[in-house]
Amino acid sequence: MPTAFSQLSESVAAAVAAAAPWLTAIRTGPNRHLTGFVWDGATVVTSDQALPPRESYTLVLANGALAVAHPGPRDPDANLACLLLDAPVPVRADAACGEDAAAGTLALALGALMDGAPTARLSMVRHVARTGGELIALVLDMPAADVDPGGPVIDANQRLLGMADIGRDGGVRVVPHTAIARLVSMAVGRQPSRAAAMPVTPSLPPVPQPSRTAPGTSRRGWLGVALQPITVPENLAARAGQPSGRMVVSMTPGGPAERAGMRVGDVLLSLDGHSASGSHALRAFLGADRIGSRIEVRLLRDGAIQTVSLTVAVQPADH
């Protein structure tokens, strides 16, 4: 017979599972990461103080998939930072605001492990800090050592209270939903297009077809993808057999990669056993002798190693 305690346990576990898709692990160095959470499918929110300045970031989503993001607006006073995802990800659409929480409200402070899996700490709102009627922060009854700065905090109804943070007094506070919404609104229209956003490395540089150029122009092989160098998370590197690869950030409709079933977000590891990681690896591999050949592409997708076969095509004149 279910008891009140078992029902509470089940409710907490269900709330964590429902909020887990928001979570993301932001890689900040070897064996180091920072928790963040997806706000609207295009923006990730995290702690400004804990986020090192970079031109781009590798994120591990809750399902183990990798994503690339670039710096967005930051608010050091509120300790908030936004990252702009190169490709949107699906998130819950019912992340209602729970800022009406009062002292005594149960709260779940969530975090992400290196592989994007969720962590949770059950606490309660110790007191509510307001200035001039405006909510400044919810203060949680938990030690600072137990919190994941940058992680979301939710209530028993799975409403988003805000972002976990450590205040100047060493206490755990929740940066409110409204403060996050203000910062995210500054990111509207700033999401980088994949064509213009930061060092995207195409599979090959543009090479005209011989029929449209002078005699003697060499032909090149073509996969029909745009790629960006990416670091494979430490927990997946052993499975992948290498520490880096190339993430697919866009594909040409009807191109070899799309016809083979590849997806945006896949990480290329090797082509016919040849690593895709080196700066000149793809160019060296996709010479004219590869055109028309069937090759095996080893890739990382949603945390699993997969292999697809594709036929190398001729580089189109307009690519």
KAUR-V499193 format. One record per helix or strand of 3 or more residues. SS is the DSSP state (hx for helix, st for strand). FROM is the first residue (numbers start at 0). LEN is the number of residues. Records with the same first field share a line. If there is no record, write none. Layout:
SS: FROM-LEN ; FROM-LEN
//
This chain:
hx: 3-19 ; 143-3 ; 176-10 ; 209-3 ; 233-7 ; 255-4 ; 280-5 ; 287-3
st: 22-7 ; 31-7 ; 42-5 ; 56-5 ; 65-10 ; 79-6 ; 105-7 ; 117-14 ; 133-7 ; 151-4 ; 159-7 ; 171-5 ; 224-7 ; 243-8 ; 266-5 ; 293-8 ; 303-8
//
